[in-house]
């Protein structure tokens, strides 16, 4: 049994500002360049900042088990992972929803 609203899809960009520092599942499209076609990626991130004028979001890795396991079982996020940032235009976001480890 999940909590009400945990699987709820977040409205973009209306709900983004109030969700800073929350763990979110994000599915987004990378930008198209001359040499690399666009691709759909996803991950568990936390929203660091949301710029309404530039319509862009800055994301950091969420401190959840899925992300920690990439460094090795039982290890916390290292400094490089904690400082890693992803900047995406709001228009590239396909799906954003709450993420719960339960």
TILOLUM-710292 format. One record per atom (N, C-alpha, C): x, y, z; residue in three letters. Coordinates in steps of 0.2 Angstrom, whole numbers. Layout:
BEGIN
X:Y:Z:ALA
...
***
This chain:
BEGIN
4:-6:0:UNK
0:0:0:UNK
4:6:0:UNK
3:10:-5:UNK
7:17:-5:UNK
4:22:-2:UNK
7:27:0:UNK
4:33:3:UNK
0:37:-3:UNK
-5:40:-1:UNK
-9:44:-6:UNK
-4:50:-9:UNK
-4:50:-16:UNK
0:55:-19:UNK
7:53:-21:UNK
10:48:-18:UNK
17:46:-19:UNK
18:45:-27:UNK
13:42:-30:UNK
14:40:-37:UNK
11:46:-42:UNK
9:51:-38:UNK
6:57:-42:UNK
11:60:-47:UNK
9:62:-53:UNK
14:65:-57:UNK
14:72:-55:UNK
20:75:-55:UNK
20:83:-53:UNK
19:87:-60:UNK
15:92:-59:UNK
13:97:-64:UNK
19:101:-65:UNK
21:101:-72:UNK
27:105:-73:UNK
25:112:-77:UNK
27:117:-76:UNK
32:119:-70:UNK
28:122:-64:UNK
21:121:-63:UNK
18:124:-58:UNK
20:121:-51:UNK
21:115:-50:UNK
23:112:-44:UNK
31:112:-42:UNK
35:113:-47:UNK
42:113:-46:UNK
45:117:-41:UNK
43:123:-40:UNK
46:128:-35:UNK
45:125:-28:UNK
39:122:-27:UNK
38:120:-20:UNK
41:113:-18:UNK
44:110:-23:UNK
47:104:-22:UNK
55:103:-21:UNK
58:109:-20:UNK
65:109:-19:UNK
67:105:-14:UNK
73:101:-15:UNK
76:97:-10:UNK
71:91:-8:UNK
67:89:-13:UNK
63:83:-12:UNK
66:78:-17:UNK
66:71:-15:UNK
68:66:-20:UNK
62:65:-25:UNK
64:66:-31:UNK
60:65:-37:UNK
62:61:-42:UNK
58:57:-45:UNK
60:53:-51:UNK
59:57:-57:UNK
64:58:-61:UNK
63:63:-67:UNK
65:59:-73:UNK
61:60:-78:UNK
62:57:-85:UNK
63:63:-90:UNK
68:64:-93:UNK
70:70:-97:UNK
73:68:-104:UNK
73:72:-109:UNK
76:71:-115:UNK
82:76:-116:UNK
87:73:-118:UNK
94:77:-119:UNK
93:81:-125:UNK
96:86:-126:UNK
96:91:-131:UNK
99:87:-138:UNK
97:89:-143:UNK
99:87:-150:UNK
105:91:-152:UNK
111:88:-154:UNK
116:91:-157:UNK
118:88:-164:UNK
122:91:-167:UNK
124:89:-174:UNK
126:82:-174:UNK
130:80:-169:UNK
133:73:-169:UNK
129:68:-165:UNK
126:70:-160:UNK
122:66:-155:UNK
115:67:-156:UNK
111:62:-157:UNK
104:62:-157:UNK
101:63:-150:UNK
95:65:-150:UNK
92:66:-143:UNK
90:59:-140:UNK
91:58:-134:UNK
89:52:-130:UNK
85:53:-124:UNK
81:48:-122:UNK
77:49:-116:UNK
81:46:-110:UNK
82:50:-105:UNK
86:47:-99:UNK
81:48:-93:UNK
83:45:-87:UNK
79:46:-81:UNK
84:45:-75:UNK
81:47:-69:UNK
85:46:-63:UNK
82:48:-57:UNK
84:47:-51:UNK
82:50:-45:UNK
86:56:-43:UNK
83:62:-43:UNK
86:68:-42:UNK
83:72:-37:UNK
86:77:-34:UNK
83:82:-30:UNK
83:89:-34:UNK
78:93:-33:UNK
78:99:-37:UNK
82:104:-33:UNK
88:107:-36:UNK
92:112:-32:UNK
89:119:-33:UNK
88:121:-40:UNK
85:127:-41:UNK
80:127:-47:UNK
76:132:-48:UNK
71:132:-53:UNK
71:139:-55:UNK
73:141:-61:UNK
74:148:-64:UNK
68:149:-69:UNK
63:153:-66:UNK
57:154:-70:UNK
58:158:-76:UNK
63:163:-76:UNK
64:167:-82:UNK
68:163:-87:UNK
73:159:-86:UNK
76:155:-91:UNK
73:149:-92:UNK
68:147:-88:UNK
64:141:-89:UNK
69:135:-89:UNK
73:134:-83:UNK
78:129:-83:UNK
78:126:-75:UNK
80:120:-75:UNK
80:117:-68:UNK
87:115:-67:UNK
90:115:-61:UNK
96:112:-59:UNK
95:107:-54:UNK
97:101:-56:UNK
96:95:-52:UNK
102:92:-49:UNK
102:89:-43:UNK
108:85:-40:UNK
105:78:-39:UNK
110:74:-38:UNK
108:67:-36:UNK
105:66:-29:UNK
100:63:-29:UNK
96:62:-23:UNK
100:56:-19:UNK
100:57:-12:UNK
104:53:-8:UNK
99:47:-6:UNK
98:43:-11:UNK
94:37:-10:UNK
98:30:-12:UNK
95:25:-10:UNK
99:18:-11:UNK
101:17:-18:UNK
97:18:-23:UNK
98:17:-30:UNK
104:21:-32:UNK
105:27:-30:UNK
111:31:-32:UNK
117:29:-28:UNK
116:27:-22:UNK
122:25:-17:UNK
125:19:-20:UNK
121:14:-22:UNK
123:8:-24:UNK
128:8:-30:UNK
128:13:-34:UNK
132:14:-40:UNK
140:15:-37:UNK
141:18:-31:UNK
147:19:-28:UNK
150:12:-25:UNK
145:8:-23:UNK
147:2:-20:UNK
142:1:-14:UNK
141:-6:-13:UNK
136:-7:-8:UNK
138:-5:-1:UNK
133:-1:3:UNK
134:1:9:UNK
138:8:10:UNK
140:11:4:UNK
144:17:4:UNK
139:23:3:UNK
141:28:6:UNK
137:35:5:UNK
139:38:-2:UNK
135:43:-4:UNK
137:47:-10:UNK
144:50:-8:UNK
149:50:-13:UNK
155:53:-12:UNK
154:61:-14:UNK
160:64:-13:UNK
159:72:-14:UNK
158:73:-21:UNK
161:70:-26:UNK
159:71:-33:UNK
152:70:-35:UNK
149:65:-32:UNK
142:63:-33:UNK
138:69:-30:UNK
139:71:-24:UNK
135:76:-20:UNK
136:83:-24:UNK
141:84:-27:UNK
142:91:-31:UNK
140:90:-38:UNK
138:84:-41:UNK
136:84:-48:UNK
130:87:-49:UNK
129:91:-55:UNK
123:95:-56:UNK
121:93:-63:UNK
115:93:-64:UNK
112:93:-71:UNK
107:99:-72:UNK
108:102:-78:UNK
104:108:-79:UNK
100:106:-85:UNK
93:106:-85:UNK
89:104:-90:UNK
84:110:-91:UNK
82:111:-97:UNK
76:116:-99:UNK
70:112:-97:UNK
65:116:-94:UNK
59:114:-92:UNK
55:110:-98:UNK
56:112:-104:UNK
53:109:-109:UNK
56:102:-111:UNK
61:100:-108:UNK
64:93:-109:UNK
62:88:-104:UNK
58:91:-99:UNK
55:86:-94:UNK
49:82:-97:UNK
50:76:-97:UNK
44:72:-99:UNK
40:70:-93:UNK
43:68:-88:UNK
39:65:-82:UNK
43:67:-76:UNK
39:69:-71:UNK
42:71:-64:UNK
37:68:-59:UNK
39:64:-54:UNK
35:62:-49:UNK
39:61:-43:UNK
35:60:-37:UNK
38:59:-31:UNK
42:52:-31:UNK
47:52:-27:UNK
51:45:-26:UNK
51:44:-19:UNK
49:37:-17:UNK
49:35:-11:UNK
53:28:-10:UNK
57:28:-6:UNK
61:21:-5:UNK
57:16:-2:UNK
51:17:1:UNK
48:12:4:UNK
45:7:0:UNK
***
